[in-house]
Amino acid sequence: MTRIKNAKRIFGCIGKGNSPFTAKTAIQIRKIAMYVLIFAVFSVLSVFKMAFSSFFMCGLFALILFCISLIFDYGCELQQEVDEMI
């Protein structure tokens, strides 16, 4: 449920016409990546016994989300530079 709230915050900010390149958006994406990784780890350790390939895919997805959050951080820095120049 928390992941849905984070996704709603991200897309709500973008849907209002605001710039998506904010520190808050990057943090929300990073939180979603962390939740995916924690889910994968606990699924391997718990009763569900996730297959290694599924665990690998969840880890890869979390890594991709983390990289996207870094892109949003960089976009936020660029947006601040543009705002300072104007």
N, CA, C and O atoms as a Maestro MAE file, in Angstrom:
{
 s_m_m2io_version
 :::
 2.0.0
}

f_m_ct {
 s_m_title
 :::
 protein
 m_atom[344] {
  # First column is atom index #
  i_m_mmod_type
  r_m_x_coord
  r_m_y_coord
  r_m_z_coord
  i_m_residue_number
  s_m_chain_name
  s_m_pdb_residue_name
  s_m_pdb_atom_name
  i_m_atomic_number
  :::
  1 25 0.824 -1.196 0.000 1 A "MET " " N  " 7
  2 3 0.000 0.000 0.000 1 A "MET " " CA " 6
  3 2 0.867 1.260 0.000 1 A "MET " " C  " 6
  4 15 0.518 2.264 -0.619 1 A "MET " " O  " 8
  5 25 1.990 1.195 0.694 2 A "THR " " N  " 7
  6 3 2.860 2.355 0.755 2 A "THR " " CA " 6
  7 2 3.439 2.680 -0.610 2 A "THR " " C  " 6
  8 15 3.603 3.849 -0.958 2 A "THR " " O  " 8
  9 25 3.753 1.634 -1.395 3 A "ARG " " N  " 7
  10 3 4.289 1.870 -2.736 3 A "ARG " " CA " 6
  11 2 3.277 2.606 -3.598 3 A "ARG " " C  " 6
  12 15 3.640 3.456 -4.412 3 A "ARG " " O  " 8
  13 25 2.004 2.274 -3.413 4 A "ILE " " N  " 7
  14 3 0.953 2.945 -4.193 4 A "ILE " " CA " 6
  15 2 0.869 4.412 -3.797 4 A "ILE " " C  " 6
  16 15 0.679 5.274 -4.655 4 A "ILE " " O  " 8
  17 25 1.007 4.705 -2.507 5 A "LYS " " N  " 7
  18 3 0.990 6.094 -2.052 5 A "LYS " " CA " 6
  19 2 2.162 6.868 -2.636 5 A "LYS " " C  " 6
  20 15 2.003 8.009 -3.070 5 A "LYS " " O  " 8
  21 25 3.345 6.247 -2.649 6 A "ASN " " N  " 7
  22 3 4.516 6.926 -3.213 6 A "ASN " " CA " 6
  23 2 4.332 7.178 -4.698 6 A "ASN " " C  " 6
  24 15 4.659 8.258 -5.190 6 A "ASN " " O  " 8
  25 25 3.814 6.197 -5.413 7 A "ALA " " N  " 7
  26 3 3.571 6.380 -6.847 7 A "ALA " " CA " 6
  27 2 2.534 7.475 -7.081 7 A "ALA " " C  " 6
  28 15 2.675 8.276 -8.005 7 A "ALA " " O  " 8
  29 25 1.504 7.514 -6.256 8 A "LYS " " N  " 7
  30 3 0.475 8.551 -6.394 8 A "LYS " " CA " 6
  31 2 1.067 9.937 -6.155 8 A "LYS " " C  " 6
  32 15 0.700 10.890 -6.842 8 A "LYS " " O  " 8
  33 25 1.975 10.062 -5.193 9 A "ARG " " N  " 7
  34 3 2.619 11.351 -4.937 9 A "ARG " " CA " 6
  35 2 3.456 11.796 -6.133 9 A "ARG " " C  " 6
  36 15 3.447 12.966 -6.516 9 A "ARG " " O  " 8
  37 25 4.178 10.842 -6.714 10 A "ILE " " N  " 7
  38 3 5.033 11.176 -7.854 10 A "ILE " " CA " 6
  39 2 4.191 11.653 -9.024 10 A "ILE " " C  " 6
  40 15 4.438 12.726 -9.574 10 A "ILE " " O  " 8
  41 25 3.200 10.864 -9.408 11 A "PHE " " N  " 7
  42 3 2.403 11.202 -10.572 11 A "PHE " " CA " 6
  43 2 1.449 12.352 -10.295 11 A "PHE " " C  " 6
  44 15 1.061 13.062 -11.224 11 A "PHE " " O  " 8
  45 25 1.060 12.555 -9.041 12 A "GLY " " N  " 7
  46 3 0.225 13.702 -8.694 12 A "GLY " " CA " 6
  47 2 0.978 15.003 -8.892 12 A "GLY " " C  " 6
  48 15 0.421 15.987 -9.379 12 A "GLY " " O  " 8
  49 25 2.253 15.001 -8.510 13 A "CYS " " N  " 7
  50 3 3.103 16.187 -8.688 13 A "CYS " " CA " 6
  51 2 3.278 16.493 -10.163 13 A "CYS " " C  " 6
  52 15 3.186 17.648 -10.578 13 A "CYS " " O  " 8
  53 25 3.527 15.470 -10.950 14 A "ILE " " N  " 7
  54 3 3.722 15.658 -12.383 14 A "ILE " " CA " 6
  55 2 2.413 16.056 -13.051 14 A "ILE " " C  " 6
  56 15 2.409 16.888 -13.958 14 A "ILE " " O  " 8
  57 25 1.298 15.468 -12.610 15 A "GLY " " N  " 7
  58 3 -0.001 15.741 -13.208 15 A "GLY " " CA " 6
  59 2 -0.492 17.159 -12.971 15 A "GLY " " C  " 6
  60 15 -1.315 17.661 -13.736 15 A "GLY " " O  " 8
  61 25 -0.002 17.811 -11.926 16 A "LYS " " N  " 7
  62 3 -0.421 19.183 -11.636 16 A "LYS " " CA " 6
  63 2 0.291 20.205 -12.504 16 A "LYS " " C  " 6
  64 15 0.052 21.407 -12.380 16 A "LYS " " O  " 8
  65 25 1.157 19.735 -13.376 17 A "GLY " " N  " 7
  66 3 1.881 20.650 -14.250 17 A "GLY " " CA " 6
  67 2 3.184 21.128 -13.661 17 A "GLY " " C  " 6
  68 15 3.866 21.955 -14.267 17 A "GLY " " O  " 8
  69 25 3.546 20.632 -12.499 18 A "ASN " " N  " 7
  70 3 4.819 20.992 -11.891 18 A "ASN " " CA " 6
  71 2 5.948 20.205 -12.551 18 A "ASN " " C  " 6
  72 15 5.716 19.182 -13.196 18 A "ASN " " O  " 8
  73 25 7.138 20.686 -12.384 19 A "SER " " N  " 7
  74 3 8.297 19.979 -12.920 19 A "SER " " CA " 6
  75 2 8.498 18.682 -12.136 19 A "SER " " C  " 6
  76 15 8.439 18.696 -10.906 19 A "SER " " O  " 8
  77 25 8.733 17.573 -12.819 20 A "PRO " " N  " 7
  78 3 8.967 16.314 -12.112 20 A "PRO " " CA " 6
  79 2 10.355 16.262 -11.477 20 A "PRO " " C  " 6
  80 15 10.624 15.392 -10.649 20 A "PRO " " O  " 8
  81 25 11.233 17.184 -11.857 21 A "PHE " " N  " 7
  82 3 12.606 17.155 -11.374 21 A "PHE " " CA " 6
  83 2 12.724 17.910 -10.056 21 A "PHE " " C  " 6
  84 15 13.229 19.031 -9.999 21 A "PHE " " O  " 8
  85 25 12.244 17.264 -9.006 22 A "THR " " N  " 7
  86 3 12.363 17.804 -7.662 22 A "THR " " CA " 6
  87 2 13.042 16.765 -6.782 22 A "THR " " C  " 6
  88 15 13.045 15.574 -7.091 22 A "THR " " O  " 8
  89 25 13.607 17.229 -5.700 23 A "ALA " " N  " 7
  90 3 14.261 16.308 -4.757 23 A "ALA " " CA " 6
  91 2 13.235 15.343 -4.167 23 A "ALA " " C  " 6
  92 15 13.546 14.182 -3.903 23 A "ALA " " O  " 8
  93 25 12.021 15.826 -3.964 24 A "LYS " " N  " 7
  94 3 10.963 14.987 -3.390 24 A "LYS " " CA " 6
  95 2 10.635 13.812 -4.315 24 A "LYS " " C  " 6
  96 15 10.453 12.688 -3.846 24 A "LYS " " O  " 8
  97 25 10.560 14.062 -5.606 25 A "THR " " N  " 7
  98 3 10.267 12.994 -6.563 25 A "THR " " CA " 6
  99 2 11.375 11.952 -6.568 25 A "THR " " C  " 6
  100 15 11.102 10.752 -6.591 25 A "THR " " O  " 8
  101 25 12.619 12.402 -6.547 26 A "ALA " " N  " 7
  102 3 13.746 11.471 -6.529 26 A "ALA " " CA " 6
  103 2 13.726 10.614 -5.270 26 A "ALA " " C  " 6
  104 15 14.017 9.420 -5.328 26 A "ALA " " O  " 8
  105 25 13.391 11.206 -4.152 27 A "ILE " " N  " 7
  106 3 13.317 10.455 -2.888 27 A "ILE " " CA " 6
  107 2 12.196 9.424 -2.950 27 A "ILE " " C  " 6
  108 15 12.367 8.300 -2.478 27 A "ILE " " O  " 8
  109 25 11.057 9.787 -3.522 28 A "GLN " " N  " 7
  110 3 9.936 8.846 -3.623 28 A "GLN " " CA " 6
  111 2 10.301 7.656 -4.507 28 A "GLN " " C  " 6
  112 15 9.957 6.519 -4.184 28 A "GLN " " O  " 8
  113 25 10.987 7.903 -5.610 29 A "ILE " " N  " 7
  114 3 11.402 6.811 -6.497 29 A "ILE " " CA " 6
  115 2 12.408 5.915 -5.773 29 A "ILE " " C  " 6
  116 15 12.364 4.692 -5.908 29 A "ILE " " O  " 8
  117 25 13.304 6.521 -5.011 30 A "ARG " " N  " 7
  118 3 14.280 5.746 -4.247 30 A "ARG " " CA " 6
  119 2 13.597 4.879 -3.195 30 A "ARG " " C  " 6
  120 15 14.023 3.751 -2.946 30 A "ARG " " O  " 8
  121 25 12.546 5.398 -2.580 31 A "LYS " " N  " 7
  122 3 11.791 4.609 -1.592 31 A "LYS " " CA " 6
  123 2 11.123 3.402 -2.254 31 A "LYS " " C  " 6
  124 15 11.123 2.305 -1.696 31 A "LYS " " O  " 8
  125 25 10.562 3.604 -3.426 32 A "ILE " " N  " 7
  126 3 9.930 2.486 -4.142 32 A "ILE " " CA " 6
  127 2 10.974 1.422 -4.474 32 A "ILE " " C  " 6
  128 15 10.703 0.227 -4.349 32 A "ILE " " O  " 8
  129 25 12.165 1.850 -4.895 33 A "ALA " " N  " 7
  130 3 13.243 0.894 -5.185 33 A "ALA " " CA " 6
  131 2 13.616 0.110 -3.933 33 A "ALA " " C  " 6
  132 15 13.851 -1.097 -3.991 33 A "ALA " " O  " 8
  133 25 13.666 0.797 -2.819 34 A "MET " " N  " 7
  134 3 14.005 0.129 -1.559 34 A "MET " " CA " 6
  135 2 12.929 -0.881 -1.174 34 A "MET " " C  " 6
  136 15 13.252 -1.977 -0.716 34 A "MET " " O  " 8
  137 25 11.665 -0.533 -1.350 35 A "TYR " " N  " 7
  138 3 10.571 -1.459 -1.027 35 A "TYR " " CA " 6
  139 2 10.614 -2.703 -1.909 35 A "TYR " " C  " 6
  140 15 10.365 -3.811 -1.433 35 A "TYR " " O  " 8
  141 25 10.929 -2.526 -3.187 36 A "VAL " " N  " 7
  142 3 11.027 -3.676 -4.099 36 A "VAL " " CA " 6
  143 2 12.158 -4.598 -3.657 36 A "VAL " " C  " 6
  144 15 12.000 -5.819 -3.651 36 A "VAL " " O  " 8
  145 25 13.293 -4.020 -3.288 37 A "LEU " " N  " 7
  146 3 14.432 -4.823 -2.854 37 A "LEU " " CA " 6
  147 2 14.139 -5.543 -1.537 37 A "LEU " " C  " 6
  148 15 14.478 -6.716 -1.382 37 A "LEU " " O  " 8
  149 25 13.518 -4.852 -0.600 38 A "ILE " " N  " 7
  150 3 13.161 -5.484 0.675 38 A "ILE " " CA " 6
  151 2 12.163 -6.612 0.451 38 A "ILE " " C  " 6
  152 15 12.273 -7.666 1.076 38 A "ILE " " O  " 8
  153 25 11.196 -6.404 -0.430 39 A "PHE " " N  " 7
  154 3 10.238 -7.458 -0.752 39 A "PHE " " CA " 6
  155 2 10.946 -8.683 -1.313 39 A "PHE " " C  " 6
  156 15 10.629 -9.813 -0.941 39 A "PHE " " O  " 8
  157 25 11.896 -8.463 -2.200 40 A "ALA " " N  " 7
  158 3 12.626 -9.584 -2.803 40 A "ALA " " CA " 6
  159 2 13.421 -10.347 -1.755 40 A "ALA " " C  " 6
  160 15 13.411 -11.578 -1.749 40 A "ALA " " O  " 8
  161 25 14.107 -9.638 -0.871 41 A "VAL " " N  " 7
  162 3 14.911 -10.295 0.158 41 A "VAL " " CA " 6
  163 2 14.031 -11.087 1.110 41 A "VAL " " C  " 6
  164 15 14.341 -12.236 1.426 41 A "VAL " " O  " 8
  165 25 12.937 -10.490 1.570 42 A "PHE " " N  " 7
  166 3 12.065 -11.204 2.499 42 A "PHE " " CA " 6
  167 2 11.333 -12.356 1.826 42 A "PHE " " C  " 6
  168 15 11.004 -13.345 2.480 42 A "PHE " " O  " 8
  169 25 11.077 -12.240 0.538 43 A "SER " " N  " 7
  170 3 10.423 -13.346 -0.170 43 A "SER " " CA " 6
  171 2 11.352 -14.544 -0.296 43 A "SER " " C  " 6
  172 15 10.901 -15.688 -0.252 43 A "SER " " O  " 8
  173 25 12.638 -14.290 -0.453 44 A "VAL " " N  " 7
  174 3 13.599 -15.392 -0.528 44 A "VAL " " CA " 6
  175 2 13.747 -16.052 0.835 44 A "VAL " " C  " 6
  176 15 13.862 -17.274 0.924 44 A "VAL " " O  " 8
  177 25 13.745 -15.257 1.891 45 A "LEU " " N  " 7
  178 3 13.972 -15.785 3.235 45 A "LEU " " CA " 6
  179 2 12.723 -16.375 3.880 45 A "LEU " " C  " 6
  180 15 12.827 -17.120 4.854 45 A "LEU " " O  " 8
  181 25 11.554 -16.056 3.355 46 A "SER " " N  " 7
  182 3 10.315 -16.479 4.009 46 A "SER " " CA " 6
  183 2 9.774 -17.765 3.409 46 A "SER " " C  " 6
  184 15 10.480 -18.493 2.711 46 A "SER " " O  " 8
  185 25 8.530 -18.023 3.689 47 A "VAL " " N  " 7
  186 3 7.853 -19.238 3.260 47 A "VAL " " CA " 6
  187 2 7.672 -19.285 1.743 47 A "VAL " " C  " 6
  188 15 7.593 -20.371 1.169 47 A "VAL " " O  " 8
  189 25 7.605 -18.120 1.082 48 A "PHE " " N  " 7
  190 3 7.300 -18.082 -0.346 48 A "PHE " " CA " 6
  191 2 8.384 -18.734 -1.193 48 A "PHE " " C  " 6
  192 15 8.087 -19.287 -2.252 48 A "PHE " " O  " 8
  193 25 9.623 -18.679 -0.750 49 A "LYS " " N  " 7
  194 3 10.757 -19.279 -1.464 49 A "LYS " " CA " 6
  195 2 10.774 -18.872 -2.936 49 A "LYS " " C  " 6
  196 15 10.576 -19.695 -3.830 49 A "LYS " " O  " 8
  197 25 11.014 -17.598 -3.159 50 A "MET " " N  " 7
  198 3 11.085 -17.050 -4.503 50 A "MET " " CA " 6
  199 2 12.250 -17.700 -5.258 50 A "MET " " C  " 6
  200 15 13.317 -17.918 -4.683 50 A "MET " " O  " 8
  201 25 12.053 -17.998 -6.501 51 A "ALA " " N  " 7
  202 3 13.110 -18.566 -7.331 51 A "ALA " " CA " 6
  203 2 14.219 -17.534 -7.518 51 A "ALA " " C  " 6
  204 15 13.982 -16.328 -7.460 51 A "ALA " " O  " 8
  205 25 15.430 -18.031 -7.744 52 A "PHE " " N  " 7
  206 3 16.570 -17.122 -7.898 52 A "PHE " " CA " 6
  207 2 16.371 -16.169 -9.077 52 A "PHE " " C  " 6
  208 15 16.743 -14.999 -8.997 52 A "PHE " " O  " 8
  209 25 15.794 -16.657 -10.156 53 A "SER " " N  " 7
  210 3 15.584 -15.776 -11.316 53 A "SER " " CA " 6
  211 2 14.612 -14.648 -10.982 53 A "SER " " C  " 6
  212 15 14.796 -13.521 -11.442 53 A "SER " " O  " 8
  213 25 13.589 -14.935 -10.193 54 A "SER " " N  " 7
  214 3 12.648 -13.889 -9.778 54 A "SER " " CA " 6
  215 2 13.325 -12.899 -8.837 54 A "SER " " C  " 6
  216 15 13.108 -11.690 -8.926 54 A "SER " " O  " 8
  217 25 14.145 -13.428 -7.937 55 A "PHE " " N  " 7
  218 3 14.890 -12.559 -7.031 55 A "PHE " " CA " 6
  219 2 15.821 -11.645 -7.821 55 A "PHE " " C  " 6
  220 15 15.917 -10.451 -7.541 55 A "PHE " " O  " 8
  221 25 16.503 -12.217 -8.808 56 A "PHE " " N  " 7
  222 3 17.412 -11.442 -9.654 56 A "PHE " " CA " 6
  223 2 16.655 -10.349 -10.397 56 A "PHE " " C  " 6
  224 15 17.139 -9.222 -10.493 56 A "PHE " " O  " 8
  225 25 15.485 -10.662 -10.920 57 A "MET " " N  " 7
  226 3 14.683 -9.676 -11.660 57 A "MET " " CA " 6
  227 2 14.216 -8.553 -10.735 57 A "MET " " C  " 6
  228 15 14.229 -7.384 -11.122 57 A "MET " " O  " 8
  229 25 13.804 -8.902 -9.514 58 A "CYS " " N  " 7
  230 3 13.397 -7.866 -8.551 58 A "CYS " " CA " 6
  231 2 14.579 -6.972 -8.200 58 A "CYS " " C  " 6
  232 15 14.438 -5.752 -8.113 58 A "CYS " " O  " 8
  233 25 15.750 -7.584 -7.999 59 A "GLY " " N  " 7
  234 3 16.941 -6.796 -7.709 59 A "GLY " " CA " 6
  235 2 17.321 -5.893 -8.860 59 A "GLY " " C  " 6
  236 15 17.707 -4.743 -8.652 59 A "GLY " " O  " 8
  237 25 17.213 -6.407 -10.075 60 A "LEU " " N  " 7
  238 3 17.508 -5.606 -11.256 60 A "LEU " " CA " 6
  239 2 16.518 -4.448 -11.400 60 A "LEU " " C  " 6
  240 15 16.907 -3.333 -11.747 60 A "LEU " " O  " 8
  241 25 15.250 -4.715 -11.134 61 A "PHE " " N  " 7
  242 3 14.230 -3.662 -11.193 61 A "PHE " " CA " 6
  243 2 14.509 -2.585 -10.145 61 A "PHE " " C  " 6
  244 15 14.370 -1.395 -10.425 61 A "PHE " " O  " 8
  245 25 14.901 -3.002 -8.940 62 A "ALA " " N  " 7
  246 3 15.236 -2.035 -7.889 62 A "ALA " " CA " 6
  247 2 16.440 -1.195 -8.297 62 A "ALA " " C  " 6
  248 15 16.474 0.009 -8.043 62 A "ALA " " O  " 8
  249 25 17.424 -1.825 -8.928 63 A "LEU " " N  " 7
  250 3 18.606 -1.093 -9.391 63 A "LEU " " CA " 6
  251 2 18.228 -0.080 -10.470 63 A "LEU " " C  " 6
  252 15 18.725 1.046 -10.464 63 A "LEU " " O  " 8
  253 25 17.368 -0.468 -11.378 64 A "ILE " " N  " 7
  254 3 16.917 0.447 -12.436 64 A "ILE " " CA " 6
  255 2 16.166 1.633 -11.826 64 A "ILE " " C  " 6
  256 15 16.374 2.776 -12.233 64 A "ILE " " O  " 8
  257 25 15.301 1.365 -10.858 65 A "LEU " " N  " 7
  258 3 14.582 2.458 -10.199 65 A "LEU " " CA " 6
  259 2 15.539 3.391 -9.469 65 A "LEU " " C  " 6
  260 15 15.360 4.609 -9.477 65 A "LEU " " O  " 8
  261 25 16.563 2.807 -8.834 66 A "PHE " " N  " 7
  262 3 17.543 3.640 -8.139 66 A "PHE " " CA " 6
  263 2 18.281 4.537 -9.134 66 A "PHE " " C  " 6
  264 15 18.513 5.714 -8.857 66 A "PHE " " O  " 8
  265 25 18.646 3.985 -10.285 67 A "CYS " " N  " 7
  266 3 19.313 4.780 -11.324 67 A "CYS " " CA " 6
  267 2 18.399 5.894 -11.830 67 A "CYS " " C  " 6
  268 15 18.857 7.009 -12.080 67 A "CYS " " O  " 8
  269 25 17.124 5.598 -11.980 68 A "ILE " " N  " 7
  270 3 16.166 6.622 -12.401 68 A "ILE " " CA " 6
  271 2 16.086 7.736 -11.361 68 A "ILE " " C  " 6
  272 15 15.976 8.911 -11.713 68 A "ILE " " O  " 8
  273 25 16.142 7.369 -10.081 69 A "SER " " N  " 7
  274 3 16.106 8.397 -9.040 69 A "SER " " CA " 6
  275 2 17.341 9.290 -9.116 69 A "SER " " C  " 6
  276 15 17.251 10.489 -8.852 69 A "SER " " O  " 8
  277 25 18.490 8.724 -9.473 70 A "LEU " " N  " 7
  278 3 19.699 9.538 -9.648 70 A "LEU " " CA " 6
  279 2 19.554 10.478 -10.842 70 A "LEU " " C  " 6
  280 15 20.043 11.607 -10.805 70 A "LEU " " O  " 8
  281 25 18.896 10.025 -11.885 71 A "ILE " " N  " 7
  282 3 18.625 10.885 -13.038 71 A "ILE " " CA " 6
  283 2 17.730 12.051 -12.623 71 A "ILE " " C  " 6
  284 15 17.940 13.185 -13.055 71 A "ILE " " O  " 8
  285 25 16.736 11.769 -11.785 72 A "PHE " " N  " 7
  286 3 15.861 12.834 -11.304 72 A "PHE " " CA " 6
  287 2 16.631 13.805 -10.405 72 A "PHE " " C  " 6
  288 15 16.366 15.007 -10.435 72 A "PHE " " O  " 8
  289 25 17.580 13.304 -9.608 73 A "ASP " " N  " 7
  290 3 18.429 14.195 -8.809 73 A "ASP " " CA " 6
  291 2 19.211 15.146 -9.711 73 A "ASP " " C  " 6
  292 15 19.278 16.349 -9.458 73 A "ASP " " O  " 8
  293 25 19.798 14.588 -10.760 74 A "TYR " " N  " 7
  294 3 20.568 15.410 -11.695 74 A "TYR " " CA " 6
  295 2 19.664 16.416 -12.406 74 A "TYR " " C  " 6
  296 15 20.046 17.570 -12.601 74 A "TYR " " O  " 8
  297 25 18.468 15.977 -12.792 75 A "GLY " " N  " 7
  298 3 17.504 16.886 -13.411 75 A "GLY " " CA " 6
  299 2 17.108 18.014 -12.470 75 A "GLY " " C  " 6
  300 15 16.896 19.149 -12.897 75 A "GLY " " O  " 8
  301 25 17.010 17.693 -11.194 76 A "CYS " " N  " 7
  302 3 16.683 18.707 -10.180 76 A "CYS " " CA " 6
  303 2 17.794 19.747 -10.100 76 A "CYS " " C  " 6
  304 15 17.528 20.946 -10.019 76 A "CYS " " O  " 8
  305 25 19.050 19.275 -10.124 77 A "GLU " " N  " 7
  306 3 20.184 20.207 -10.101 77 A "GLU " " CA " 6
  307 2 20.182 21.105 -11.335 77 A "GLU " " C  " 6
  308 15 20.413 22.310 -11.226 77 A "GLU " " O  " 8
  309 25 19.923 20.526 -12.505 78 A "LEU " " N  " 7
  310 3 19.867 21.324 -13.734 78 A "LEU " " CA " 6
  311 2 18.735 22.339 -13.684 78 A "LEU " " C  " 6
  312 15 18.896 23.478 -14.122 78 A "LEU " " O  " 8
  313 25 17.585 21.924 -13.149 79 A "GLN " " N  " 7
  314 3 16.447 22.824 -13.035 79 A "GLN " " CA " 6
  315 2 16.790 24.004 -12.122 79 A "GLN " " C  " 6
  316 15 16.415 25.141 -12.410 79 A "GLN " " O  " 8
  317 25 17.498 23.737 -11.027 80 A "GLN " " N  " 7
  318 3 17.892 24.819 -10.123 80 A "GLN " " CA " 6
  319 2 18.863 25.784 -10.800 80 A "GLN " " C  " 6
  320 15 18.776 26.997 -10.605 80 A "GLN " " O  " 8
  321 25 19.791 25.240 -11.599 81 A "GLU " " N  " 7
  322 3 20.731 26.104 -12.323 81 A "GLU " " CA " 6
  323 2 20.000 26.995 -13.322 81 A "GLU " " C  " 6
  324 15 20.319 28.177 -13.451 81 A "GLU " " O  " 8
  325 25 19.031 26.437 -14.022 82 A "VAL " " N  " 7
  326 3 18.259 27.221 -14.993 82 A "VAL " " CA " 6
  327 2 17.459 28.296 -14.274 82 A "VAL " " C  " 6
  328 15 17.397 29.434 -14.738 82 A "VAL " " O  " 8
  329 25 16.845 27.948 -13.144 83 A "ASP " " N  " 7
  330 3 16.067 28.925 -12.389 83 A "ASP " " CA " 6
  331 2 16.944 30.045 -11.851 83 A "ASP " " C  " 6
  332 15 16.505 31.192 -11.773 83 A "ASP " " O  " 8
  333 25 18.189 29.723 -11.475 84 A "GLU " " N  " 7
  334 3 19.095 30.759 -10.968 84 A "GLU " " CA " 6
  335 2 19.564 31.700 -12.077 84 A "GLU " " C  " 6
  336 15 19.820 32.879 -11.831 84 A "GLU " " O  " 8
  337 25 19.674 31.174 -13.295 85 A "MET " " N  " 7
  338 3 20.136 31.993 -14.412 85 A "MET " " CA " 6
  339 2 19.078 32.971 -14.868 85 A "MET " " C  " 6
  340 15 19.400 34.031 -15.404 85 A "MET " " O  " 8
  341 25 17.818 32.629 -14.662 86 A "ILE " " N  " 7
  342 3 16.720 33.481 -15.141 86 A "ILE " " CA " 6
  343 2 16.463 34.614 -14.217 86 A "ILE " " C  " 6
  344 15 15.573 35.427 -14.469 86 A "ILE " " O  " 8
  :::
 }
 m_bond[343] {
  # First column is bond index #
  i_m_from
  i_m_to
  i_m_order
  :::
  1 1 2 1
  2 2 3 1
  3 3 4 2
  4 3 5 1
  5 5 6 1
  6 6 7 1
  7 7 8 2
  8 7 9 1
  9 9 10 1
  10 10 11 1
  11 11 12 2
  12 11 13 1
  13 13 14 1
  14 14 15 1
  15 15 16 2
  16 15 17 1
  17 17 18 1
  18 18 19 1
  19 19 20 2
  20 19 21 1
  21 21 22 1
  22 22 23 1
  23 23 24 2
  24 23 25 1
  25 25 26 1
  26 26 27 1
  27 27 28 2
  28 27 29 1
  29 29 30 1
  30 30 31 1
  31 31 32 2
  32 31 33 1
  33 33 34 1
  34 34 35 1
  35 35 36 2
  36 35 37 1
  37 37 38 1
  38 38 39 1
  39 39 40 2
  40 39 41 1
  41 41 42 1
  42 42 43 1
  43 43 44 2
  44 43 45 1
  45 45 46 1
  46 46 47 1
  47 47 48 2
  48 47 49 1
  49 49 50 1
  50 50 51 1
  51 51 52 2
  52 51 53 1
  53 53 54 1
  54 54 55 1
  55 55 56 2
  56 55 57 1
  57 57 58 1
  58 58 59 1
  59 59 60 2
  60 59 61 1
  61 61 62 1
  62 62 63 1
  63 63 64 2
  64 63 65 1
  65 65 66 1
  66 66 67 1
  67 67 68 2
  68 67 69 1
  69 69 70 1
  70 70 71 1
  71 71 72 2
  72 71 73 1
  73 73 74 1
  74 74 75 1
  75 75 76 2
  76 75 77 1
  77 77 78 1
  78 78 79 1
  79 79 80 2
  80 79 81 1
  81 81 82 1
  82 82 83 1
  83 83 84 2
  84 83 85 1
  85 85 86 1
  86 86 87 1
  87 87 88 2
  88 87 89 1
  89 89 90 1
  90 90 91 1
  91 91 92 2
  92 91 93 1
  93 93 94 1
  94 94 95 1
  95 95 96 2
  96 95 97 1
  97 97 98 1
  98 98 99 1
  99 99 100 2
  100 99 101 1
  101 101 102 1
  102 102 103 1
  103 103 104 2
  104 103 105 1
  105 105 106 1
  106 106 107 1
  107 107 108 2
  108 107 109 1
  109 109 110 1
  110 110 111 1
  111 111 112 2
  112 111 113 1
  113 113 114 1
  114 114 115 1
  115 115 116 2
  116 115 117 1
  117 117 118 1
  118 118 119 1
  119 119 120 2
  120 119 121 1
  121 121 122 1
  122 122 123 1
  123 123 124 2
  124 123 125 1
  125 125 126 1
  126 126 127 1
  127 127 128 2
  128 127 129 1
  129 129 130 1
  130 130 131 1
  131 131 132 2
  132 131 133 1
  133 133 134 1
  134 134 135 1
  135 135 136 2
  136 135 137 1
  137 137 138 1
  138 138 139 1
  139 139 140 2
  140 139 141 1
  141 141 142 1
  142 142 143 1
  143 143 144 2
  144 143 145 1
  145 145 146 1
  146 146 147 1
  147 147 148 2
  148 147 149 1
  149 149 150 1
  150 150 151 1
  151 151 152 2
  152 151 153 1
  153 153 154 1
  154 154 155 1
  155 155 156 2
  156 155 157 1
  157 157 158 1
  158 158 159 1
  159 159 160 2
  160 159 161 1
  161 161 162 1
  162 162 163 1
  163 163 164 2
  164 163 165 1
  165 165 166 1
  166 166 167 1
  167 167 168 2
  168 167 169 1
  169 169 170 1
  170 170 171 1
  171 171 172 2
  172 171 173 1
  173 173 174 1
  174 174 175 1
  175 175 176 2
  176 175 177 1
  177 177 178 1
  178 178 179 1
  179 179 180 2
  180 179 181 1
  181 181 182 1
  182 182 183 1
  183 183 184 2
  184 183 185 1
  185 185 186 1
  186 186 187 1
  187 187 188 2
  188 187 189 1
  189 189 190 1
  190 190 191 1
  191 191 192 2
  192 191 193 1
  193 193 194 1
  194 194 195 1
  195 195 196 2
  196 195 197 1
  197 197 198 1
  198 198 199 1
  199 199 200 2
  200 199 201 1
  201 201 202 1
  202 202 203 1
  203 203 204 2
  204 203 205 1
  205 205 206 1
  206 206 207 1
  207 207 208 2
  208 207 209 1
  209 209 210 1
  210 210 211 1
  211 211 212 2
  212 211 213 1
  213 213 214 1
  214 214 215 1
  215 215 216 2
  216 215 217 1
  217 217 218 1
  218 218 219 1
  219 219 220 2
  220 219 221 1
  221 221 222 1
  222 222 223 1
  223 223 224 2
  224 223 225 1
  225 225 226 1
  226 226 227 1
  227 227 228 2
  228 227 229 1
  229 229 230 1
  230 230 231 1
  231 231 232 2
  232 231 233 1
  233 233 234 1
  234 234 235 1
  235 235 236 2
  236 235 237 1
  237 237 238 1
  238 238 239 1
  239 239 240 2
  240 239 241 1
  241 241 242 1
  242 242 243 1
  243 243 244 2
  244 243 245 1
  245 245 246 1
  246 246 247 1
  247 247 248 2
  248 247 249 1
  249 249 250 1
  250 250 251 1
  251 251 252 2
  252 251 253 1
  253 253 254 1
  254 254 255 1
  255 255 256 2
  256 255 257 1
  257 257 258 1
  258 258 259 1
  259 259 260 2
  260 259 261 1
  261 261 262 1
  262 262 263 1
  263 263 264 2
  264 263 265 1
  265 265 266 1
  266 266 267 1
  267 267 268 2
  268 267 269 1
  269 269 270 1
  270 270 271 1
  271 271 272 2
  272 271 273 1
  273 273 274 1
  274 274 275 1
  275 275 276 2
  276 275 277 1
  277 277 278 1
  278 278 279 1
  279 279 280 2
  280 279 281 1
  281 281 282 1
  282 282 283 1
  283 283 284 2
  284 283 285 1
  285 285 286 1
  286 286 287 1
  287 287 288 2
  288 287 289 1
  289 289 290 1
  290 290 291 1
  291 291 292 2
  292 291 293 1
  293 293 294 1
  294 294 295 1
  295 295 296 2
  296 295 297 1
  297 297 298 1
  298 298 299 1
  299 299 300 2
  300 299 301 1
  301 301 302 1
  302 302 303 1
  303 303 304 2
  304 303 305 1
  305 305 306 1
  306 306 307 1
  307 307 308 2
  308 307 309 1
  309 309 310 1
  310 310 311 1
  311 311 312 2
  312 311 313 1
  313 313 314 1
  314 314 315 1
  315 315 316 2
  316 315 317 1
  317 317 318 1
  318 318 319 1
  319 319 320 2
  320 319 321 1
  321 321 322 1
  322 322 323 1
  323 323 324 2
  324 323 325 1
  325 325 326 1
  326 326 327 1
  327 327 328 2
  328 327 329 1
  329 329 330 1
  330 330 331 1
  331 331 332 2
  332 331 333 1
  333 333 334 1
  334 334 335 1
  335 335 336 2
  336 335 337 1
  337 337 338 1
  338 338 339 1
  339 339 340 2
  340 339 341 1
  341 341 342 1
  342 342 343 1
  343 343 344 2
  :::
 }
}
